Amino acid sequence: MRRVLASLVLAGAVLTCGGRSLEAAQETPDQPPLEGFVVAEDQTGQEQVPAAPLVLTAYGVAWVAVLFYVWLTWRRLAKVEGELQQLARKAQGHKP
């Protein structure tokens, strides 16, 4: 519970500080604050960071995490099933 609360407080602090620095960066004494949509002009006409490798990497990491979780669960389930079989054998041996 403490970790969840600490995480929420930290996330709130980051969002609050990040918003203030963004506003401060947009407002300069020489120019009025930006309002609405402003088109960013790029001289090269190409994306600075292509999205495809980042998206593929994110999906890859997510799938590896899911498969690792399934593998761990499968191993633990096999261990529990083995212990249940041992208990069943012991219980059958002790019947009067």
C-alpha distance (Angstrom), angle and dihedral (degrees) to the residues before:
residue distance angle dihedral
M1 . . .
R2 3.80 . .
R3 3.81 91.4 .
V4 3.80 91.9 52.2
L5 3.79 91.6 49.2
A6 3.81 91.9 46.6
S7 3.81 90.4 49.2
L8 3.79 91.7 51.4
V9 3.80 92.1 48.6
L10 3.81 91.2 48.3
A11 3.81 92.3 48.0
G12 3.80 90.7 49.8
A13 3.79 91.6 49.8
V14 3.79 92.4 49.4
L15 3.80 92.6 48.3
T16 3.78 92.6 46.6
C17 3.81 95.0 47.6
G18 3.80 92.3 42.2
G19 3.80 92.2 53.5
R20 3.80 93.0 50.7
S21 3.78 93.9 49.7
L22 3.82 90.9 48.6
E23 3.80 91.3 52.4
A24 3.79 91.3 46.4
A25 3.80 91.0 50.7
Q26 3.81 92.3 52.3
E27 3.80 95.4 49.5
T28 3.77 115.0 71.1
P29 3.80 126.1 166.7
D30 3.82 91.1 -117.8
Q31 3.82 96.8 52.0
P32 3.80 133.3 42.5
P33 3.82 117.1 -116.4
L34 3.81 115.4 -80.6
E35 3.77 117.0 -106.0
G36 3.79 128.4 -171.5
F37 3.79 128.1 -10.0
V38 3.77 117.2 -18.0
V39 3.81 119.6 -171.0
A40 3.78 112.8 -128.1
E41 3.77 111.7 -137.5
D42 3.79 117.7 -143.0
Q43 3.80 119.8 -169.5
T44 3.82 94.9 -154.9
G45 3.80 96.5 48.2
Q46 3.82 91.0 -138.5
E47 3.78 132.8 106.3
Q48 3.78 115.2 -92.8
V49 3.83 93.1 -143.2
P50 3.81 116.8 21.8
A51 3.79 110.8 -134.9
A52 3.82 99.7 -148.8
P53 3.83 98.2 76.7
L54 3.80 91.3 45.3
V55 3.81 93.0 49.7
L56 3.81 92.5 46.5
T57 3.79 90.8 48.9
A58 3.81 91.7 49.6
Y59 3.82 91.8 49.9
G60 3.80 90.4 46.5
V61 3.79 92.6 52.2
A62 3.81 91.2 46.8
W63 3.82 92.5 50.8
V64 3.79 92.7 46.9
A65 3.82 89.4 51.5
V66 3.83 92.0 49.2
L67 3.81 93.1 47.4
F68 3.82 91.4 47.3
Y69 3.81 90.1 51.6
V70 3.81 91.8 48.9
W71 3.82 90.8 48.7
L72 3.83 92.1 50.2
T73 3.80 91.2 48.0
W74 3.82 91.6 48.7
R75 3.83 91.3 51.2
R76 3.78 93.5 48.6
L77 3.80 92.0 46.6
A78 3.81 90.8 51.8
K79 3.81 89.5 51.0
V80 3.82 92.4 50.3
E81 3.81 91.7 47.3
G82 3.81 89.8 52.5
E83 3.79 91.5 50.9
L84 3.82 90.4 48.9
Q85 3.81 90.4 52.6
Q86 3.81 90.5 51.0
L87 3.80 90.7 50.5
A88 3.81 91.3 48.2
R89 3.82 90.4 52.3
K90 3.80 91.5 48.9
A91 3.80 91.3 47.3
Q92 3.82 91.5 52.1
G93 3.80 91.1 50.4
H94 3.83 93.7 52.9
K95 3.81 98.0 51.3
P96 3.83 113.5 121.4
